[in-house]
Structure formats: C-alpha cells, structure tokens
Amino acid sequence: MTKVKFNLDDELAILLQAYQDQSGTDRDAIINQAVKHLLVKKLGKKRIAQLLKDSEDGSDYQLEQFFSSYDWLE
C-alpha cells in the first residue's frame, strides 16, 4: 500500500474523529473508502476499469478486487 501525507481542514478532522470514535473504524479505512467513493463518482466505473487495466499490474484481479471491496460507509 502506498503511503500518502495529506492535511485535513480543522472541521473535517473533527468530523472524521467523531465518526472514527462512533464506528470504531480505522482512520485509513475511512479515508480509503471515502477516496474510492469520490473517484468512482467522478471518474466512473468504465474509466477506473480502463486505468486499472492499463496499470503496471494490469491484472483482472486488481480490477475485481477494487470493485468487490467497494463498500459504502454507513
């Protein structure tokens, strides 16, 4: 997994911490799921499928894994 450093707005950090406390979900899992949701919404499944197929790995497993783990946060 690739590590990425980012800064959250103060308000977003408060909300993220509150959700994390309420759900008991790991911060990385919340961030990964939120980014995945945003990318599917903005890029669309066809574009994501093409990008993953064109990636270095290019395996069907990578594509299948991406969409099979596409859970909605509650």
N, CA, C and O atoms as a GROMACS GRO file, in nm:
protein
  296
    1MET      N    1   0.085  -0.117   0.000
    1MET     CA    2   0.000   0.000   0.000
    1MET      C    3   0.089   0.123   0.000
    1MET      O    4   0.191   0.127   0.069
    2THR      N    5   0.051   0.222  -0.076
    2THR     CA    6   0.126   0.346  -0.087
    2THR      C    7   0.089   0.439   0.027
    2THR      O    8  -0.029   0.456   0.059
    3LYS      N    9   0.189   0.499   0.089
    3LYS     CA   10   0.164   0.597   0.194
    3LYS      C   11   0.155   0.735   0.132
    3LYS      O   12   0.236   0.771   0.047
    4VAL      N   13   0.056   0.813   0.176
    4VAL     CA   14   0.036   0.948   0.127
    4VAL      C   15   0.014   1.039   0.247
    4VAL      O   16  -0.060   1.005   0.340
    5LYS      N   17   0.079   1.154   0.246
    5LYS     CA   18   0.060   1.252   0.353
    5LYS      C   19  -0.036   1.359   0.302
    5LYS      O   20  -0.024   1.406   0.188
    6PHE      N   21  -0.131   1.396   0.386
    6PHE     CA   22  -0.226   1.500   0.348
    6PHE      C   23  -0.266   1.578   0.472
    6PHE      O   24  -0.244   1.533   0.585
    7ASN      N   25  -0.324   1.695   0.450
    7ASN     CA   26  -0.371   1.779   0.560
    7ASN      C   27  -0.522   1.791   0.551
    7ASN      O   28  -0.578   1.815   0.443
    8LEU      N   29  -0.588   1.774   0.663
    8LEU     CA   30  -0.733   1.789   0.670
    8LEU      C   31  -0.767   1.928   0.721
    8LEU      O   32  -0.696   1.984   0.804
    9ASP      N   33  -0.877   1.983   0.671
    9ASP     CA   34  -0.931   2.106   0.730
    9ASP      C   35  -0.968   2.075   0.874
    9ASP      O   36  -1.001   1.961   0.907
   10ASP      N   37  -0.964   2.176   0.960
   10ASP     CA   38  -0.994   2.155   1.102
   10ASP      C   39  -1.133   2.094   1.122
   10ASP      O   40  -1.150   2.003   1.203
   11GLU      N   41  -1.232   2.146   1.048
   11GLU     CA   42  -1.368   2.096   1.062
   11GLU      C   43  -1.377   1.950   1.019
   11GLU      O   44  -1.444   1.869   1.083
   12LEU      N   45  -1.311   1.917   0.910
   12LEU     CA   46  -1.312   1.780   0.861
   12LEU      C   47  -1.242   1.685   0.958
   12LEU      O   48  -1.285   1.571   0.975
   13ALA      N   49  -1.136   1.731   1.020
   13ALA     CA   50  -1.064   1.649   1.118
   13ALA      C   51  -1.154   1.618   1.238
   13ALA      O   52  -1.152   1.507   1.291
   14ILE      N   53  -1.233   1.716   1.280
   14ILE     CA   54  -1.326   1.696   1.392
   14ILE      C   55  -1.431   1.592   1.354
   14ILE      O   56  -1.460   1.501   1.432
   15LEU      N   57  -1.488   1.605   1.234
   15LEU     CA   58  -1.590   1.512   1.189
   15LEU      C   59  -1.534   1.372   1.169
   15LEU      O   60  -1.598   1.273   1.204
   16LEU      N   61  -1.414   1.363   1.114
   16LEU     CA   62  -1.350   1.233   1.094
   16LEU      C   63  -1.325   1.165   1.228
   16LEU      O   64  -1.350   1.045   1.241
   17GLN      N   65  -1.277   1.238   1.326
   17GLN     CA   66  -1.251   1.181   1.457
   17GLN      C   67  -1.380   1.135   1.523
   17GLN      O   68  -1.384   1.029   1.586
   18ALA      N   69  -1.485   1.215   1.509
   18ALA     CA   70  -1.615   1.177   1.567
   18ALA      C   71  -1.667   1.048   1.503
   18ALA      O   72  -1.717   0.960   1.573
   19TYR      N   73  -1.656   1.038   1.371
   19TYR     CA   74  -1.702   0.917   1.303
   19TYR      C   75  -1.617   0.798   1.343
   19TYR      O   76  -1.667   0.688   1.364
   20GLN      N   77  -1.488   0.820   1.352
   20GLN     CA   78  -1.397   0.713   1.391
   20GLN      C   79  -1.430   0.662   1.531
   20GLN      O   80  -1.432   0.542   1.554
   21ASP      N   81  -1.455   0.753   1.623
   21ASP     CA   82  -1.492   0.715   1.760
   21ASP      C   83  -1.625   0.639   1.763
   21ASP      O   84  -1.640   0.540   1.835
   22GLN      N   85  -1.720   0.687   1.685
   22GLN     CA   86  -1.854   0.627   1.682
   22GLN      C   87  -1.851   0.488   1.619
   22GLN      O   88  -1.915   0.396   1.670
   23SER      N   89  -1.778   0.473   1.511
   23SER     CA   90  -1.783   0.348   1.435
   23SER      C   91  -1.676   0.248   1.476
   23SER      O   92  -1.689   0.128   1.452
   24GLY      N   93  -1.569   0.298   1.538
   24GLY     CA   94  -1.458   0.211   1.572
   24GLY      C   95  -1.378   0.169   1.449
   24GLY      O   96  -1.300   0.074   1.453
   25THR      N   97  -1.398   0.242   1.341
   25THR     CA   98  -1.329   0.212   1.216
   25THR      C   99  -1.194   0.281   1.212
   25THR      O  100  -1.179   0.395   1.258
   26ASP      N  101  -1.096   0.212   1.157
   26ASP     CA  102  -0.961   0.266   1.143
   26ASP      C  103  -0.964   0.387   1.049
   26ASP      O  104  -1.035   0.388   0.948
   27ARG      N  105  -0.884   0.490   1.083
   27ARG     CA  106  -0.880   0.612   1.003
   27ARG      C  107  -0.842   0.583   0.858
   27ARG      O  108  -0.904   0.638   0.766
   28ASP      N  109  -0.744   0.499   0.836
   28ASP     CA  110  -0.703   0.466   0.699
   28ASP      C  111  -0.817   0.403   0.620
   28ASP      O  112  -0.835   0.433   0.502
   29ALA      N  113  -0.894   0.317   0.684
   29ALA     CA  114  -1.007   0.253   0.616
   29ALA      C  115  -1.112   0.357   0.577
   29ALA      O  116  -1.169   0.349   0.468
   30ILE      N  117  -1.137   0.453   0.664
   30ILE     CA  118  -1.235   0.558   0.634
   30ILE      C  119  -1.187   0.643   0.517
   30ILE      O  120  -1.263   0.670   0.424
   31ILE      N  121  -1.061   0.684   0.521
   31ILE     CA  122  -1.005   0.768   0.415
   31ILE      C  123  -1.004   0.692   0.282
   31ILE      O  124  -1.046   0.746   0.179
   32ASN      N  125  -0.959   0.567   0.283
   32ASN     CA  126  -0.955   0.488   0.160
   32ASN      C  127  -1.094   0.472   0.100
   32ASN      O  128  -1.110   0.484  -0.022
   33GLN      N  129  -1.192   0.444   0.182
   33GLN     CA  130  -1.328   0.424   0.132
   33GLN      C  131  -1.385   0.556   0.079
   33GLN      O  132  -1.455   0.556  -0.023
   34ALA      N  133  -1.357   0.666   0.146
   34ALA     CA  134  -1.407   0.796   0.101
   34ALA      C  135  -1.345   0.835  -0.034
   34ALA      O  136  -1.415   0.885  -0.122
   35VAL      N  137  -1.216   0.813  -0.049
   35VAL     CA  138  -1.148   0.846  -0.174
   35VAL      C  139  -1.199   0.755  -0.286
   35VAL      O  140  -1.222   0.801  -0.398
   36LYS      N  141  -1.217   0.628  -0.257
   36LYS     CA  142  -1.268   0.534  -0.356
   36LYS      C  143  -1.407   0.578  -0.403
   36LYS      O  144  -1.436   0.577  -0.522
   37HIS      N  145  -1.492   0.615  -0.309
   37HIS     CA  146  -1.627   0.661  -0.342
   37HIS      C  147  -1.621   0.785  -0.432
   37HIS      O  148  -1.693   0.793  -0.531
   38LEU      N  149  -1.536   0.881  -0.397
   38LEU     CA  150  -1.522   1.002  -0.476
   38LEU      C  151  -1.474   0.971  -0.618
   38LEU      O  152  -1.527   1.025  -0.715
   39LEU      N  153  -1.374   0.884  -0.629
   39LEU     CA  154  -1.319   0.852  -0.761
   39LEU      C  155  -1.420   0.777  -0.849
   39LEU      O  156  -1.428   0.803  -0.969
   40VAL      N  157  -1.496   0.685  -0.791
   40VAL     CA  158  -1.598   0.616  -0.868
   40VAL      C  159  -1.703   0.715  -0.916
   40VAL      O  160  -1.749   0.707  -1.029
   41LYS      N  161  -1.739   0.809  -0.830
   41LYS     CA  162  -1.839   0.909  -0.866
   41LYS      C  163  -1.787   1.004  -0.975
   41LYS      O  164  -1.859   1.036  -1.069
   42LYS      N  165  -1.663   1.048  -0.961
   42LYS     CA  166  -1.608   1.148  -1.053
   42LYS      C  167  -1.555   1.088  -1.183
   42LYS      O  168  -1.572   1.147  -1.290
   43LEU      N  169  -1.491   0.970  -1.175
   43LEU     CA  170  -1.431   0.910  -1.294
   43LEU      C  171  -1.524   0.810  -1.363
   43LEU      O  172  -1.521   0.795  -1.485
   44GLY      N  173  -1.605   0.744  -1.285
   44GLY     CA  174  -1.694   0.642  -1.340
   44GLY      C  175  -1.626   0.506  -1.344
   44GLY      O  176  -1.503   0.496  -1.352
   45LYS      N  177  -1.708   0.402  -1.339
   45LYS     CA  178  -1.655   0.266  -1.334
   45LYS      C  179  -1.579   0.227  -1.461
   45LYS      O  180  -1.478   0.158  -1.453
   46LYS      N  181  -1.626   0.272  -1.578
   46LYS     CA  182  -1.557   0.236  -1.702
   46LYS      C  183  -1.417   0.295  -1.706
   46LYS      O  184  -1.323   0.227  -1.745
   47ARG      N  185  -1.403   0.421  -1.667
   47ARG     CA  186  -1.272   0.487  -1.669
   47ARG      C  187  -1.178   0.423  -1.567
   47ARG      O  188  -1.060   0.402  -1.596
   48ILE      N  189  -1.230   0.391  -1.450
   48ILE     CA  190  -1.149   0.324  -1.348
   48ILE      C  191  -1.104   0.188  -1.398
   48ILE      O  192  -0.988   0.150  -1.381
   49ALA      N  193  -1.194   0.114  -1.461
   49ALA     CA  194  -1.160  -0.017  -1.514
   49ALA      C  195  -1.047  -0.004  -1.617
   49ALA      O  196  -0.953  -0.083  -1.618
   50GLN      N  197  -1.058   0.096  -1.704
   50GLN     CA  198  -0.954   0.116  -1.806
   50GLN      C  199  -0.821   0.155  -1.742
   50GLN      O  200  -0.717   0.102  -1.781
   51LEU      N  201  -0.823   0.244  -1.645
   51LEU     CA  202  -0.700   0.287  -1.578
   51LEU      C  203  -0.632   0.170  -1.507
   51LEU      O  204  -0.510   0.156  -1.512
   52LEU      N  205  -0.711   0.087  -1.440
   52LEU     CA  206  -0.653  -0.027  -1.370
   52LEU      C  207  -0.599  -0.131  -1.468
   52LEU      O  208  -0.496  -0.193  -1.442
   53LYS      N  209  -0.669  -0.152  -1.579
   53LYS     CA  210  -0.621  -0.247  -1.679
   53LYS      C  211  -0.492  -0.198  -1.744
   53LYS      O  212  -0.405  -0.278  -1.779
   54ASP      N  213  -0.480  -0.066  -1.760
   54ASP     CA  214  -0.361  -0.007  -1.823
   54ASP      C  215  -0.244   0.009  -1.725
   54ASP      O  216  -0.134   0.045  -1.766
   55SER      N  217  -0.268  -0.018  -1.598
   55SER     CA  218  -0.162  -0.002  -1.499
   55SER      C  219  -0.055  -0.107  -1.516
   55SER      O  220  -0.071  -0.201  -1.595
   56GLU      N  221   0.054  -0.093  -1.444
   56GLU     CA  222   0.166  -0.187  -1.449
   56GLU      C  223   0.120  -0.330  -1.429
   56GLU      O  224   0.154  -0.420  -1.506
   57ASP      N  225   0.040  -0.351  -1.324
   57ASP     CA  226  -0.007  -0.485  -1.291
   57ASP      C  227  -0.100  -0.535  -1.401
   57ASP      O  228  -0.081  -0.643  -1.457
   58GLY      N  229  -0.200  -0.454  -1.431
   58GLY     CA  230  -0.292  -0.485  -1.539
   58GLY      C  231  -0.373  -0.612  -1.523
   58GLY      O  232  -0.436  -0.656  -1.619
   59SER      N  233  -0.373  -0.671  -1.408
   59SER     CA  234  -0.443  -0.798  -1.389
   59SER      C  235  -0.592  -0.777  -1.366
   59SER      O  236  -0.634  -0.673  -1.316
   60ASP      N  237  -0.669  -0.877  -1.403
   60ASP     CA  238  -0.812  -0.874  -1.376
   60ASP      C  239  -0.838  -0.878  -1.226
   60ASP      O  240  -0.939  -0.827  -1.177
   61TYR      N  241  -0.744  -0.941  -1.152
   61TYR     CA  242  -0.759  -0.949  -1.008
   61TYR      C  243  -0.763  -0.810  -0.945
   61TYR      O  244  -0.843  -0.785  -0.856
   62GLN      N  245  -0.676  -0.720  -0.992
   62GLN     CA  246  -0.672  -0.585  -0.938
   62GLN      C  247  -0.807  -0.516  -0.958
   62GLN      O  248  -0.858  -0.452  -0.867
   63LEU      N  249  -0.862  -0.528  -1.076
   63LEU     CA  250  -0.991  -0.468  -1.107
   63LEU      C  251  -1.102  -0.531  -1.025
   63LEU      O  252  -1.185  -0.461  -0.968
   64GLU      N  253  -1.103  -0.662  -1.019
   64GLU     CA  254  -1.204  -0.735  -0.940
   64GLU      C  255  -1.194  -0.697  -0.792
   64GLU      O  256  -1.296  -0.677  -0.726
   65GLN      N  257  -1.072  -0.687  -0.742
   65GLN     CA  258  -1.050  -0.653  -0.602
   65GLN      C  259  -1.101  -0.511  -0.573
   65GLN      O  260  -1.161  -0.488  -0.468
   66PHE      N  261  -1.076  -0.418  -0.663
   66PHE     CA  262  -1.120  -0.280  -0.643
   66PHE      C  263  -1.271  -0.272  -0.629
   66PHE      O  264  -1.321  -0.210  -0.535
   67PHE      N  265  -1.343  -0.334  -0.720
   67PHE     CA  266  -1.488  -0.324  -0.717
   67PHE      C  267  -1.552  -0.415  -0.614
   67PHE      O  268  -1.660  -0.383  -0.563
   68SER      N  269  -1.490  -0.527  -0.581
   68SER     CA  270  -1.550  -0.615  -0.481
   68SER      C  271  -1.538  -0.555  -0.341
   68SER      O  272  -1.621  -0.584  -0.255
   69SER      N  273  -1.436  -0.474  -0.319
   69SER     CA  274  -1.420  -0.413  -0.188
   69SER      C  275  -1.484  -0.274  -0.182
   69SER      O  276  -1.456  -0.196  -0.091
   70TYR      N  277  -1.570  -0.246  -0.279
   70TYR     CA  278  -1.635  -0.115  -0.283
   70TYR      C  279  -1.757  -0.116  -0.191
   70TYR      O  280  -1.870  -0.134  -0.235
   71ASP      N  281  -1.730  -0.097  -0.064
   71ASP     CA  282  -1.836  -0.093   0.038
   71ASP      C  283  -1.875   0.051   0.064
   71ASP      O  284  -1.794   0.142   0.047
   72TRP      N  285  -1.997   0.070   0.103
   72TRP     CA  286  -2.043   0.204   0.140
   72TRP      C  287  -2.029   0.221   0.290
   72TRP      O  288  -2.069   0.134   0.367
   73LEU      N  289  -1.972   0.331   0.330
   73LEU     CA  290  -1.966   0.363   0.472
   73LEU      C  291  -2.105   0.395   0.521
   73LEU      O  292  -2.184   0.459   0.451
   74GLU      N  293  -2.135   0.351   0.640
   74GLU     CA  294  -2.268   0.379   0.694
   74GLU      C  295  -2.257   0.475   0.810
   74GLU      O  296  -2.359   0.511   0.870
   0.00000   0.00000   0.00000
